[in-house]
Amino acid sequence: FLVATALSAVIGMGLYGSSYLLPLYLGQIAGYSPMQIGEVIAWMGLPQLIVMPFAAALSSKVDNRILCSFGLFMFGISCVMNAYMDATTGYDQLLWTQVIRAIGQPFVMLTLSNFAMSGLNPRQMPSASSLFNMTRNLGGSIGIALLATSLTNREHFHSARLGEAVSNYAPATQERLDGLTQNFIASGMDPATAANQALAVVDRLVRRESYVMAYNDGFWIIGMIL
């Protein structure tokens, strides 16, 4: 029971962590509306309606440790697949990672419940179930807090590294700034304002790419843990 409960906390970190990172990425980077984010996240839930009966049937015929390992592998692989996103990643690219995650999750949650409840007498079941679910939620809360901290730290790290290359002394940066400045001047801005706007555009691009890389790091961490 203790081992299954500890694993439940880890799974809670992965489950709630991925559910935290992906909507945040879609809203901040892809610019999705809440409805569009829901359409992407739905693919992590809908396939489970089909997979769950098969997982329940297999749990009585196949060693549950094998099924749990399969579920963890699928869940982890889906997170690793999300660790290679860029600023153009959206619904089409995320669909299959959500489906893979949906296939793996029922095998993990069902088998962990079987592990936790096996060998307990009926009188212990309610308390054991409460502790099991509480630990999973606690793991999810801790996972979200750690990921939020990691996201901030990794964004600062990547922003600093990118800033070393995207500087006023880099020819490519100067060329990009000159091009943006001329575009803003052509649209009616004075040269000083156009130059400031060009700098702001480049700054936003660097910050956007830094956040994308930080989100990728977060998914990589979850995938490796699972």
Buried (B, 14 or more C-beta within 10 A) or exposed (E): BEEBBEBBBBBBBBBBBBBBBBBBBBBEBBEBEEEBBEBBBEBBEEBBEEBBEEBEEBBEEBEBEEBBBBBBBBBBBBBBBBBEBEEEBBBEBBEEBBBBBBBBBBBBBBBBBBBBBEEEEEEEEEEBBEBBBBBBEBBBEBBBEBBBEBBEEBBEBBBEEBEEEBEEEEEEBEEBBEEBBEBBBEEEBEEEEBBEBBBEBBEEBBBEBBBBBBBBBBBBBBBEBB
